[in-house]
């Protein structure tokens, strides 16, 4: 069965960086696009970024463009999100999700990121 | 892209039907048949219940159905059950290869 396990979250000061990781199993990772989606405390879902199955294409929400970078290592079945210049408004639960056609289908349980001084 | 517009809350009694709307623009919902719906229970990850406007993944109850007209997609839940309580989100593919979510709708089964 599809399993997605996020890690790397934590408490970080504004302006600093953090790298999230997502370990995938139960499907042919290198055949599917992957997404990051976040959810601020008590708020709705916000799409963050997507990467194509082979890593050749990446697209971002305007709110993170230029600060966040999505990447993947198909040899290790891993997805990453490098987050730079973090702001308080980036505080959220971050989910990685497998793509079906163009939108997420399976989701991980999330990793929490808190940006605070 | 701005978030898709959903009602903040809906409610219904067990056995009844409810419909949740999801309004976008010609740059997202109106231009693509790529609309998905997700159910989220408190403290849990979202679960896909509808994809490609009206298709149900394997294992999802046929009480859930989806449709679209113009810039508005809809999720209908028939034969409401207490376990249907939770938050529901729509999502759409959008121009510029981006994706967008709705603000979410809290469903109460009274």
Contacts between the chains, C-beta under 8 A, distances in Angstrom:
chain1	res1	chain2	res2	distance
A	35	B	99	7.3
A	37	B	46	8.0
A	37	B	101	7.5
A	44	B	3	7.3
A	44	B	87	7.9
A	44	B	89	6.5
A	44	B	101	6.4
A	44	B	102	7.2
A	44	B	103	4.9
A	44	B	104	3.9
A	45	B	38	7.5
A	45	B	40	7.9
A	45	B	46	6.7
A	45	B	89	5.2
A	45	B	91	7.6
A	45	B	101	4.4
A	45	B	104	7.0
A	46	B	3	7.9
A	46	B	101	6.4
A	47	B	91	7.3
A	47	B	98	7.1
A	47	B	99	4.4
A	47	B	100	6.2
A	47	B	101	5.7
A	50	B	97	7.6
A	50	B	98	8.0
A	50	B	99	6.7
A	57	B	97	7.4
A	59	B	96	7.2
A	59	B	97	4.5
A	59	B	98	5.6
A	60	B	98	7.8
A	61	B	98	6.7
A	95	B	45	6.2
A	95	B	46	7.5
A	100	B	48	7.7
A	100	B	51	6.3
A	101	B	34	6.6
A	101	B	51	7.2
A	101	B	52	6.8
A	102	B	34	5.0
A	102	B	93	4.7
A	102	B	99	7.3
A	103	B	34	6.0
A	103	B	36	4.4
A	103	B	51	6.7
A	103	B	91	5.5
A	103	B	92	7.8
A	103	B	93	6.5
A	103	B	99	6.3
A	104	B	36	7.3
A	104	B	38	7.9
A	104	B	46	7.8
A	104	B	48	7.1
A	104	B	91	7.4
A	105	B	36	7.9
A	105	B	48	4.8
A	105	B	51	6.9
A	105	B	57	7.0
A	106	B	48	7.5
A	107	B	45	4.2
A	107	B	46	5.3
A	107	B	47	7.5
A	108	B	45	6.5
A	109	B	44	8.0
A	109	B	45	5.4
A	110	B	45	6.3
